[in-house]
Amino acid sequence: MVDLIFWIDGLTASGVVIFGLLFGLFFIYKSKKTGAKMLTILGLANLFAGLTFLGVFLDFFLVIFTSTNFDNTFGMVGILSYIWLAPAVISAIFIGGELLVPKAKWYLVSVFIILSIVFYIILFMDPFSAFNFNPPSVLGDGLIDYNLNIFSLAGIIMGLFLI
């Protein structure tokens, strides 16, 4: 039997994914109508940021409709969520660089692209060292809890993303 935390986590993840997609598509649509390039990048940033909850979102709906959790054999719940982190950060850094230091924005974005490539290599090579997965004791009774291991190389790179 699912508990209150299941519903709070699942509905929050659903809201983030759905509204991230809606606002992202809205900004992209408005940018095409007005010709504003920065609005396109903002729309992409919104899309990617919303999709960072995709793993929880899919696990939530699988538990609701099939009464079992997402198959996390290869760490896919964490990968489906954190695969969108690098594009979200890069597009946000691009916007910030364009607004604050337009002449040096590509230097700034290049650093984050390199960090993102390293982050992806670590994420795909060994997701079980990057995340601490805690599945529910009975499959289908809750969501797969996963936290980034902040002392892993992926956790350190994510910390650099946040600086």
C-alpha positions in Angstrom: 0.0 0.0 0.0 1.4 3.3 -1.0 1.8 6.1 1.6 1.5 9.9 1.7 5.2 10.4 0.7 4.6 8.4 -2.5 1.8 10.7 -3.5 3.7 13.9 -2.6 6.8 12.8 -4.5 4.9 11.5 -7.5 2.6 14.4 -7.9 5.4 16.9 -7.4 7.5 15.2 -10.0 4.5 15.1 -12.3 3.9 18.8 -11.8 7.5 19.6 -12.5 7.7 17.5 -15.7 4.3 18.7 -17.1 4.7 22.4 -16.3 8.4 22.3 -17.4 7.3 20.9 -20.8 4.3 23.3 -21.1 6.3 26.4 -20.2 9.2 25.3 -22.3 7.0 24.8 -25.4 5.2 28.1 -24.7 8.5 30.0 -24.6 9.7 28.3 -27.8 6.4 29.0 -29.5 6.6 32.7 -28.4 10.2 33.0 -29.6 9.3 31.7 -33.0 6.4 34.2 -33.2 8.6 37.2 -32.1 12.0 36.1 -33.4 13.6 36.4 -29.9 16.6 34.0 -29.9 17.0 34.2 -26.1 13.4 33.1 -25.6 14.2 29.9 -27.5 17.1 29.1 -25.2 14.9 29.9 -22.2 12.3 27.5 -23.5 15.0 24.7 -23.9 16.2 25.4 -20.4 12.7 25.0 -19.1 12.2 21.8 -21.0 15.4 20.3 -19.8 14.9 21.4 -16.2 11.4 19.9 -16.2 12.7 16.6 -17.5 15.2 16.3 -14.6 12.3 14.6 -12.7 11.5 12.2 -15.5 12.8 9.1 -13.5 10.5 9.8 -10.6 7.6 10.7 -12.9 7.9 7.4 -14.8 8.3 5.3 -11.7 5.2 7.0 -10.2 3.0 6.2 -13.2 4.4 2.6 -13.4 3.5 2.0 -9.8 0.0 3.5 -10.3 -0.8 1.5 -13.5 1.2 -1.7 -13.0 1.8 -1.9 -9.2 5.5 -2.5 -9.7 8.5 -0.2 -9.9 10.6 0.9 -12.8 13.2 -1.7 -13.7 16.4 -0.1 -12.2 18.8 -2.9 -13.1 21.2 -0.5 -14.8 20.4 2.5 -12.8 18.0 3.9 -15.3 15.8 5.8 -12.9 18.8 8.0 -12.0 20.1 8.2 -15.6 16.6 9.2 -16.9 16.6 12.1 -14.5 20.1 13.4 -14.5 20.7 13.0 -18.3 18.8 16.3 -18.6 20.9 18.2 -16.0 23.8 19.1 -18.3 21.6 20.6 -21.1 19.6 22.5 -18.5 22.8 23.9 -17.0 24.5 24.7 -20.3 21.4 26.5 -21.6 21.1 28.5 -18.4 24.8 29.3 -18.5 24.4 30.5 -22.1 21.6 32.8 -21.1 23.6 34.1 -18.1 26.7 34.6 -20.2 24.8 36.4 -22.9 23.3 38.8 -20.4 26.3 39.4 -18.1 29.5 38.8 -20.3 28.5 38.6 -23.9 32.0 38.7 -25.2 33.2 35.8 -23.0 30.1 33.7 -23.0 31.6 30.9 -25.2 34.5 30.5 -22.8 32.1 30.1 -19.9 29.9 27.7 -21.9 32.9 25.7 -23.1 33.9 25.0 -19.5 30.5 23.7 -18.7 30.3 21.6 -21.9 33.6 19.9 -20.9 32.3 19.3 -17.4 29.1 17.9 -18.9 30.9 15.4 -21.1 32.9 14.1 -18.1 29.6 14.0 -16.1 27.9 11.9 -18.8 30.9 9.5 -19.1 30.7 8.9 -15.3 26.9 8.7 -15.3 26.8 6.1 -18.0 29.8 4.1 -17.1 28.9 3.6 -13.4 25.5 4.9 -12.3 25.7 2.9 -9.1 28.7 4.8 -7.8 27.1 8.1 -8.8 23.8 7.4 -7.0 22.6 5.8 -3.8 19.6 3.8 -4.8 17.1 2.7 -2.2 14.2 0.7 -3.7 11.1 0.2 -1.6 11.1 -3.0 0.5 8.2 -4.3 -1.5 8.1 -3.4 -5.2 5.1 -1.3 -6.0 4.8 0.1 -2.4 6.7 3.3 -3.1 9.0 5.1 -5.4 12.7 4.2 -5.9 14.6 6.7 -3.8 17.8 7.8 -5.4 20.2 10.5 -4.2 23.4 11.7 -5.8 26.5 10.5 -4.0 28.1 13.9 -3.4 31.5 12.3 -2.7 31.6 10.6 -6.1 33.2 12.4 -9.1 29.7 12.9 -10.6 28.6 14.5 -7.3 31.6 16.8 -7.3 30.9 17.8 -10.9 27.3 18.5 -10.1 28.4 20.6 -7.2 30.5 22.6 -9.7 27.4 23.0 -11.9 25.7 24.6 -9.0 28.4 27.2 -8.3 
